């Protein structure tokens, strides 16, 4: 079932509100345990950068008005 897995070498990933709270690596990545999981604050700005691997995440539709609770 590797059809839905993403290559974790991709450096720009668009995510949706369904992916919140956002963490890297995401479960859908092939090597999901390639570095320690880190939660990324993306709700306020609509963008986040992983400090471990440099992957840039962009939230579909931009920043959320209320954030994820």
Secondary structure, 3 states (H helix, E strand, C coil): CHHHCECCCCCEEEECHHHCCCEECCCCECCCCCCCCEECCCCCCCEEECCCCCCEEEECCCCCCCCCC
